Amino acid sequence: MMKLCERCSHPLKSQKRINAGMGTVCTKKAAEEAARAEFERNEVTMDEVLNDEKIENAS
């Protein structure tokens, strides 16, 4: 039975990819999405900076 990519369902050909569960393209896309999500979690907006400054100046 041929193993399929968990992300796109294309057949996986190498044992390394089968073990990983994803093909090389999908692995790269998943890593890019994870990096983008991490960036967005840590992103600070100008509103947050300005609100923090207002709070500090009010103290």
PyRosetta script that sets phi, psi and omega in degrees:
from pyrosetta import init, pose_from_sequence

init()
pose = pose_from_sequence("MMKLCERCSHPLKSQKRINAGMGTVCTKKAAEEAARAEFERNEVTMDEVLNDEKIENAS")
pose.set_psi(1, 130.2)
pose.set_omega(1, -179.5)
pose.set_phi(2, -81.2)
pose.set_psi(2, 135.1)
pose.set_omega(2, 177.4)
pose.set_phi(3, -82.0)
pose.set_psi(3, 146.5)
pose.set_omega(3, -178.9)
pose.set_phi(4, -114.9)
pose.set_psi(4, 151.4)
pose.set_omega(4, 176.6)
pose.set_phi(5, -62.0)
pose.set_psi(5, 133.7)
pose.set_omega(5, 179.5)
pose.set_phi(6, -66.6)
pose.set_psi(6, -22.2)
pose.set_omega(6, -175.1)
pose.set_phi(7, -93.9)
pose.set_psi(7, -45.6)
pose.set_omega(7, -172.9)
pose.set_phi(8, -119.8)
pose.set_psi(8, -6.0)
pose.set_omega(8, 178.3)
pose.set_phi(9, 68.7)
pose.set_psi(9, 16.4)
pose.set_omega(9, 173.2)
pose.set_phi(10, -78.1)
pose.set_psi(10, 152.1)
pose.set_omega(10, 179.6)
pose.set_phi(11, -64.8)
pose.set_psi(11, 139.4)
pose.set_omega(11, 176.4)
pose.set_phi(12, -97.7)
pose.set_psi(12, 134.4)
pose.set_omega(12, -171.9)
pose.set_phi(13, -103.4)
pose.set_psi(13, -35.5)
pose.set_omega(13, -176.7)
pose.set_phi(14, -98.4)
pose.set_psi(14, 154.9)
pose.set_omega(14, 179.4)
pose.set_phi(15, -63.5)
pose.set_psi(15, -36.4)
pose.set_omega(15, 179.0)
pose.set_phi(16, -60.0)
pose.set_psi(16, -45.1)
pose.set_omega(16, -179.4)
pose.set_phi(17, -69.7)
pose.set_psi(17, -37.5)
pose.set_omega(17, 177.1)
pose.set_phi(18, -61.8)
pose.set_psi(18, -44.3)
pose.set_omega(18, 178.3)
pose.set_phi(19, -63.3)
pose.set_psi(19, -37.5)
pose.set_omega(19, 179.8)
pose.set_phi(20, -75.0)
pose.set_psi(20, -27.3)
pose.set_omega(20, 179.6)
pose.set_phi(21, 87.5)
pose.set_psi(21, -2.2)
pose.set_omega(21, -179.4)
pose.set_phi(22, -144.2)
pose.set_psi(22, 153.1)
pose.set_omega(22, 173.9)
pose.set_phi(23, -75.1)
pose.set_psi(23, 173.5)
pose.set_omega(23, -176.2)
pose.set_phi(24, -65.2)
pose.set_psi(24, -41.5)
pose.set_omega(24, -179.3)
pose.set_phi(25, -64.4)
pose.set_psi(25, -46.0)
pose.set_omega(25, -180.0)
pose.set_phi(26, -66.7)
pose.set_psi(26, -35.0)
pose.set_omega(26, 176.9)
pose.set_phi(27, -62.8)
pose.set_psi(27, -44.1)
pose.set_omega(27, 178.2)
pose.set_phi(28, -64.3)
pose.set_psi(28, -43.5)
pose.set_omega(28, 179.5)
pose.set_phi(29, -63.1)
pose.set_psi(29, -41.4)
pose.set_omega(29, 179.6)
pose.set_phi(30, -64.3)
pose.set_psi(30, -40.1)
pose.set_omega(30, 178.2)
pose.set_phi(31, -65.7)
pose.set_psi(31, -41.0)
pose.set_omega(31, 177.7)
pose.set_phi(32, -63.0)
pose.set_psi(32, -42.0)
pose.set_omega(32, 179.0)
pose.set_phi(33, -65.4)
pose.set_psi(33, -39.9)
pose.set_omega(33, 178.6)
pose.set_phi(34, -65.6)
pose.set_psi(34, -41.0)
pose.set_omega(34, 178.5)
pose.set_phi(35, -65.1)
pose.set_psi(35, -41.3)
pose.set_omega(35, 179.0)
pose.set_phi(36, -64.6)
pose.set_psi(36, -42.6)
pose.set_omega(36, 178.8)
pose.set_phi(37, -63.3)
pose.set_psi(37, -40.9)
pose.set_omega(37, 177.6)
pose.set_phi(38, -63.5)
pose.set_psi(38, -43.0)
pose.set_omega(38, 178.1)
pose.set_phi(39, -60.1)
pose.set_psi(39, -46.1)
pose.set_omega(39, -178.5)
pose.set_phi(40, -65.6)
pose.set_psi(40, -34.2)
pose.set_omega(40, 176.4)
pose.set_phi(41, -64.7)
pose.set_psi(41, -34.1)
pose.set_omega(41, -175.9)
pose.set_phi(42, -95.9)
pose.set_psi(42, -5.5)
pose.set_omega(42, -175.9)
pose.set_phi(43, -67.0)
pose.set_psi(43, 138.6)
pose.set_omega(43, 177.5)
pose.set_phi(44, -113.5)
pose.set_psi(44, 131.5)
pose.set_omega(44, 179.2)
pose.set_phi(45, -91.8)
pose.set_psi(45, 162.7)
pose.set_omega(45, 177.1)
pose.set_phi(46, -62.4)
pose.set_psi(46, -36.7)
pose.set_omega(46, 178.6)
pose.set_phi(47, -60.5)
pose.set_psi(47, -41.5)
pose.set_omega(47, 178.7)
pose.set_phi(48, -63.9)
pose.set_psi(48, -41.5)
pose.set_omega(48, 179.5)
pose.set_phi(49, -64.6)
pose.set_psi(49, -46.9)
pose.set_omega(49, -178.6)
pose.set_phi(50, -65.1)
pose.set_psi(50, -39.8)
pose.set_omega(50, 177.5)
pose.set_phi(51, -64.5)
pose.set_psi(51, -39.2)
pose.set_omega(51, 177.3)
pose.set_phi(52, -63.4)
pose.set_psi(52, -40.0)
pose.set_omega(52, 178.9)
pose.set_phi(53, -65.9)
pose.set_psi(53, -39.6)
pose.set_omega(53, 178.2)
pose.set_phi(54, -62.9)
pose.set_psi(54, -41.5)
pose.set_omega(54, -179.8)
pose.set_phi(55, -65.6)
pose.set_psi(55, -43.9)
pose.set_omega(55, -179.7)
pose.set_phi(56, -65.1)
pose.set_psi(56, -40.8)
pose.set_omega(56, -179.0)
pose.set_phi(57, -70.8)
pose.set_psi(57, -27.6)
pose.set_omega(57, -179.7)
pose.set_phi(58, -75.9)
pose.set_psi(58, -22.1)
pose.set_omega(58, -177.2)
pose.set_phi(59, -76.8)
pose.dump_pdb("model.pdb")
